[in-house]
Structure formats: C-alpha cells, structure tokens
Amino acid sequence: MGIPLTLISGYLGTGKTTLINNLLRTTKKKIALLVNDFGDVNIDESLIEARTDSVLSIAGGCVCCSYGNELIETLESMNSNEILPDHIVLEASGIALPSKIIQTISLMDFLSFHGTVLLTDASRLRSQLNDLYISDTISLQIEQHDLLVLNKTDLLKEDELLNCIDTLSKRFEIRKFLKTVNAYIEEKDMLLDFGPSHKINIEKKQEHGFISSTIKPTGTMNAEALSTLLRDPVYNIERAKGFFKNKKGEVCTIQYDGLTLKIEKTQKNEKESVFVVIGKKNFYNEKEFIEKLNGIQTQ
C-alpha cells in the first residue's frame, strides 16, 4: 500500500499552519511533516524537542523537514529511514497548484496518496474569486481538492456565509466539504483515504503572478509604522510574516494575510529579525518597499 500521504493546500493566509499545529497537538500517529520553507512554518514551541538545519523532532515522534525544490529527494530519504512514519503530511505553498505536486508523488511507488485537503478563507473568498490577478490561482486550487475546508467562518454573518457557500457550489464541483473556525479539523476527517477521485490536470500551465521577498532587518521598529507600511495599498502585499524587534527591543511575531494583521510578543528573544513578504507581480515594488522598511528602522 505504501506510506499514506495527505497534501495540505490553500491560498496565502487561509490557515494551513494553524491546521497543522492542531493536528500535531492531538495526533497519536508518527507524522512526517514536509513544508516548502522551514522558516515559514511556526510550529508551536511546545511541540519542538530538537532541531537541525532542516529537520525538527516534534513531540509524539513526529518530524518536520523542509523540501524546497527537492521534493523527490526528501521523500526518498524518508523511505530509507529505519523507522517509517505512520503518515506524511505535505504542506504546499500558498500559490502552488496541487496537481504539480500530485504528479511528483505519483512517481513514487512507496507512497499511497490519500488526497488533498484544500483550505479557503471564508471572509475573503468571494472577493478573491473576483480578483483579476489571483482568481485563476484560487480557482485552480479549489478545483483540485478532495476535501474543501471553508475556514474563518466566524468572520462572516450568517447570510454572508450562505452567499459564500452558494458561490462555491455554483462555480465548482464540491466533492467533500467542511466549515470550520481556527482551522480545526478532526484527524479522522483529514487523514482518511479519499479514494480514486484525485484529479490531476497536467495540461494547465500557470506562472504565478507574485514576488516573494525575504528581508532581514538589522534594527528595531515601531510596530504601528510597520503595520501602516504593510497595509499600504500602494504595495499590494498579499502575505507577510516573520519576526522583528520593537522599540523596547522585544521580539515580536507579525502575521498579515492581506486583510488581518496581528502582532504579538514572543518569549523567544534569540529569534533573528526576518520577514517573508509576498506581493503581486507588476504591482509590488520590491525595491521601494524594502527602502521604506529600512526607513522605519532605528539602529
């Protein structure tokens, strides 16, 4: 049968990391978690037992490692380990199309692909589907699901939620559907084998319309000024997350999904200041944004 593998997909800021944290807190299985960029996933500190450059040992016998562009190599290395995981959970990047990853997975006979869990943000889904620059990505992701999760439903009024569900049902063939808050899904609903319904469309080729910047500030920042900069519509920032030091020298985390911005202090004072910022190609002026960001730093 092979090692079961479940793909977690969804656009930027839909709650994939939260979903993964929820699973790792509660599972009794040995989960191997693969992520695009290790630095982008905030696995709860309480779950971490040990780490190397690219691998985390997580409480309960789970592991987390980055795969970047070397997905096949990473999966094959897992298969060569003495102790095999009970289940592999692979998180796609927010702008990835599941079909490309499924195509790679299908080449490995030691894996058993169980399906794609696709997260959507109920509070922004209708506007995203009407956005000229990201609607194609959103639509293709939704088309390639086995379980569609409508997350953040608590941010909508009842009639707005009904309209969102109506839009989904009219535009897409929904195979399995769940509504959720804080990306909480029961393990039995998430890691099951969804069967042979997986659709792989390898004919559609798409170049995503985004630019990703990794920025390492060297000074402290005013949190309010940083918030204002990220929200500035001039830059069309779709996603931002990372760590920075505030004016008091305290390390803070920042999360921005294009709509909601959250800044929190963290106890991990040794954390390096670093941001990952994603903006729309042809609209996100990376050079100007970084100059502005440097301008609000205090050495």
C-alpha positions in Angstrom: 0.0 0.0 0.0 2.8 2.4 0.8 3.1 5.2 3.3 -0.1 7.3 3.4 0.4 10.9 2.2 -2.0 13.8 2.6 -1.5 17.1 0.8 -2.5 20.4 2.5 -3.2 23.1 0.1 -4.7 26.6 0.1 -4.0 30.2 -0.7 -1.8 32.5 1.4 -3.2 33.1 4.8 -6.0 30.5 4.8 -4.8 28.8 8.0 -2.6 25.9 6.9 -0.1 26.3 9.7 -2.8 26.5 12.3 -4.4 23.3 10.9 -1.0 21.6 11.1 -0.4 22.7 14.7 -3.9 21.5 15.7 -3.1 18.1 14.2 0.3 17.7 15.8 -1.1 18.6 19.2 -3.7 15.8 19.2 -2.4 13.0 16.9 -1.2 9.7 18.3 0.5 8.9 15.0 4.1 9.4 14.0 3.6 12.2 11.4 6.3 13.3 9.0 5.5 16.9 8.1 7.0 18.4 4.9 6.9 22.1 4.3 8.1 24.3 1.5 10.2 26.6 3.6 11.0 25.6 7.2 11.3 29.2 8.3 7.8 29.9 7.1 6.1 27.5 9.5 5.6 28.4 13.1 5.3 25.0 14.7 4.4 25.7 18.4 7.5 25.8 20.5 5.9 23.3 23.0 5.9 20.7 20.2 9.6 21.0 19.4 12.0 18.6 21.0 15.1 19.0 18.9 16.2 20.6 15.6 18.9 20.6 12.9 19.2 22.9 10.0 16.3 21.4 8.1 14.6 18.8 10.5 12.6 19.2 13.6 11.9 16.4 16.0 8.4 17.1 17.3 6.7 15.7 20.5 4.9 12.4 19.9 7.5 11.0 17.5 6.7 13.4 14.6 9.3 15.1 12.4 9.2 18.2 10.3 11.5 19.0 7.4 11.8 21.4 4.5 11.8 20.3 0.9 12.1 23.4 -1.2 12.7 22.3 -4.8 14.0 18.8 -3.8 10.7 17.1 -3.0 11.6 13.7 -4.6 14.9 13.6 -2.8 13.3 14.4 0.6 10.5 11.8 0.2 13.0 9.1 -0.9 15.2 9.9 2.2 12.1 9.3 4.4 11.6 5.9 2.8 15.2 4.9 3.6 14.8 5.6 7.3 14.8 2.6 9.7 11.5 3.8 11.3 8.9 4.8 8.8 6.2 7.4 9.6 2.6 6.4 10.0 1.6 9.2 7.8 3.2 12.0 5.7 1.6 15.5 5.7 2.9 17.7 2.9 2.1 21.4 3.0 2.0 23.2 -0.4 3.0 26.8 -0.7 0.1 29.3 -0.8 0.5 29.8 -4.5 1.2 26.2 -5.5 -1.1 24.1 -7.7 -1.8 20.7 -6.1 -1.7 18.9 -9.5 2.0 19.6 -9.9 2.8 18.1 -6.5 0.5 15.1 -7.0 2.2 14.4 -10.3 5.5 14.1 -8.5 4.0 12.0 -5.7 2.6 9.6 -8.3 6.1 8.7 -9.4 6.9 7.0 -6.1 5.5 3.5 -5.6 6.4 3.6 -1.8 3.7 6.3 -1.2 -0.1 6.0 -1.1 -1.6 9.3 -1.9 -4.7 9.8 0.2 -5.9 13.1 -1.2 -5.8 17.0 -1.0 -7.2 19.0 1.9 -7.8 22.5 0.5 -8.3 25.4 2.9 -10.1 28.6 1.9 -10.7 31.8 3.8 -14.5 32.4 4.0 -14.0 36.0 4.8 -12.2 36.8 1.6 -13.1 34.0 -0.8 -15.7 35.8 -2.9 -13.5 38.9 -3.4 -10.5 36.7 -4.2 -12.5 34.8 -6.9 -13.3 38.2 -8.5 -9.7 39.5 -8.2 -8.3 39.8 -11.7 -4.8 38.9 -10.6 -5.3 35.9 -8.2 -8.7 34.4 -9.3 -7.0 31.9 -11.6 -4.8 30.6 -8.9 -7.6 30.4 -6.3 -9.9 28.6 -8.8 -7.4 26.1 -9.9 -6.6 25.3 -6.3 -10.3 24.8 -5.5 -10.8 22.5 -8.5 -8.0 20.2 -7.3 -9.4 19.2 -3.9 -10.7 16.1 -2.2 -11.8 17.9 1.0 -12.7 21.6 0.8 -12.4 23.4 4.1 -14.2 26.7 4.4 -12.2 28.3 7.3 -12.7 31.5 9.3 -16.5 31.2 9.1 -16.8 33.1 12.3 -15.8 36.3 10.5 -19.0 36.2 8.4 -22.6 36.9 9.2 -25.0 34.0 8.5 -26.3 35.5 5.2 -22.7 36.3 4.1 -21.7 32.7 4.8 -24.6 31.3 2.9 -23.7 33.5 -0.1 -20.1 32.3 0.1 -21.2 28.6 0.1 -23.7 29.4 -2.8 -20.8 30.9 -4.8 -18.7 27.8 -4.3 -21.4 25.3 -5.2 -22.3 27.2 -8.4 -18.7 27.6 -9.6 -17.1 24.3 -8.6 -17.7 20.6 -8.3 -17.5 20.2 -4.5 -16.5 16.6 -3.6 -16.4 16.8 0.3 -17.0 20.0 2.3 -16.4 21.2 5.9 -16.9 24.5 7.6 -14.5 25.4 10.4 -13.2 28.0 12.8 -9.4 28.4 13.6 -8.7 25.6 11.0 -9.7 22.9 13.4 -10.5 19.5 11.7 -10.8 16.2 13.3 -7.9 13.8 12.3 -10.4 11.2 11.2 -11.8 13.7 8.6 -8.5 14.9 7.5 -6.2 11.9 7.2 -8.6 9.4 5.6 -8.2 8.0 2.2 -10.4 9.9 -0.1 -10.2 7.2 -2.8 -9.6 7.4 -6.6 -11.3 10.8 -7.1 -8.0 12.6 -7.3 -8.0 14.7 -10.5 -4.6 15.6 -12.0 -4.7 18.1 -14.8 -1.1 18.4 -16.0 -2.1 20.3 -19.2 -2.8 23.6 -17.5 0.4 25.6 -17.1 0.4 28.7 -15.0 3.1 31.2 -14.0 2.0 32.6 -10.7 1.9 36.4 -10.5 3.7 37.0 -7.3 7.1 38.2 -6.0 8.5 36.9 -2.7 11.0 38.9 -0.6 13.0 37.7 2.3 14.1 40.7 4.4 16.4 40.7 7.4 16.1 44.0 9.3 19.1 44.9 11.5 17.4 47.5 13.8 14.3 47.9 15.9 10.9 49.0 14.5 7.9 50.9 15.6 5.0 48.3 15.4 2.5 50.9 14.3 4.7 52.2 11.5 5.3 48.7 10.3 1.6 47.9 10.3 0.9 51.0 8.3 3.5 50.1 5.7 2.3 46.6 5.2 -1.3 47.8 4.8 -0.4 50.5 2.3 -2.4 49.6 -0.8 0.4 51.0 -3.0 2.4 47.8 -2.4 -0.4 45.2 -2.9 1.0 43.0 -0.1 -0.8 39.6 -0.1 1.1 38.0 2.8 3.7 38.9 5.3 5.0 37.1 8.3 8.1 36.9 10.4 9.9 38.4 13.5 11.1 41.9 14.4 12.3 43.8 17.4 10.1 46.6 18.7 11.3 49.9 20.1 11.8 48.3 23.5 14.0 45.6 22.0 11.3 42.9 22.5 11.0 40.2 19.8 7.5 40.2 18.2 5.9 38.0 15.6 3.9 39.5 12.8 1.2 37.9 10.6 -0.6 39.7 7.8 -2.9 38.0 5.2 -3.8 41.0 3.1 -6.7 41.8 5.4 -6.0 40.9 9.1 -2.8 42.0 10.7 -1.6 40.5 14.1 1.5 41.4 16.1 2.3 39.5 19.3 5.3 39.5 21.6 7.2 36.2 21.8 9.4 34.8 24.5 12.0 33.6 22.0 14.3 36.6 22.3 17.1 34.9 20.3 14.9 34.9 17.2 16.5 36.6 14.2 14.6 39.5 12.7 13.3 38.3 9.3 10.2 38.9 7.2 8.8 37.0 4.2 6.7 39.4 2.2 4.7 38.3 -0.9 3.2 40.9 -3.3 1.6 40.9 -6.7 3.9 41.0 -9.7 3.8 44.3 -11.6 2.2 46.0 -8.6 4.6 45.1 -5.7 7.6 47.5 -6.0 10.0 45.3 -4.0 12.9 47.8 -4.1 10.8 50.7 -2.9 9.1 48.6 -0.2 12.4 47.5 1.2 13.7 51.1 1.2 10.6 52.2 3.1 11.1 49.3 5.6 14.7 50.3 6.2 13.5 53.9 6.7 11.4 52.9 9.7 14.2 51.1 11.4 16.2 52.5 14.3 19.7 51.2 14.7 
